[in-house]
């Protein structure tokens, strides 16, 4: 059985797809799974032990700079995949761009139906359109999609198996015996917790571990350095870490805390103790999972708005739902989770 999984991005969505692959390999251990993914996330898609081959397309890079070299990379990947034949092509993204790619390859195409896909028109590209309830966690949606497509009993409500072993990453050089990681930055500004809240949390927390502030983009680095410069308990990584390098730090951390961002979801996939702070998005759909993890949010009447600008704030920089998530609430939950 040869399967092409189409799930292009983003970082958290990649990790949310792992349990479906684990389910599949448990039922069909000899199945071959290839993964078509955006080039930016090709490395992390290959971390799941059940994935045979990665096919990368530079869609995000093309959006920023549609140069001839990137266009040629896209054409070459499509040509290479056209030479393959798949028994199943499963589009777990449900967007027009993923459906367009799926449509170009040889094999029977499966995806979400009109009511289930994130972009309904995408369903027109599939030969088998599968109904999957929208109002549930992304992990469960993808597991159910795989089960319907491949004809096996859904593994729900069994806890998801991410197929990751933290011990596959060596302990990072210079890491203390115990430490925590915080991730205050992400792409959406409405997902950010107030800087002064982070300062209060770091100054008042009594978990008694060393703390490092993680970052990925230049903007996130600036945020991390502003927080670090105003207190004495947390350190900032001096340079940008690769996915694999940050994975080492997460794998050996005592705990991880942050907003709704990719590295927080990686910590959840590794089954680390995690506390995630949510604002415009809902943990019901994308929250961290695991026995030692929890999500915090404030459910205002507009929740979850899924907006990149807060419509009820008095100014453009305020996010009312994240401001309602007071430091004391977060401190209490963090110390309950991480001290135990």
Helices and strands as residue ranges (DSSP letters): E 2-6, H 11-27, E 32-38, G 39-41, H 42-45, E 53-57, H 59-64, H 68-82, E 85-91, H 96-103, E 106-112, G 120-125, E 128-130, H 138-150, G 166-168, E 179-183, G 189-191, H 195-204, E 210-213, H 218-229, E 234-236, H 243-251, E 255-259, H 262-269, E 274-277, H 283-286, E 293-296, H 320-323, H 327-339
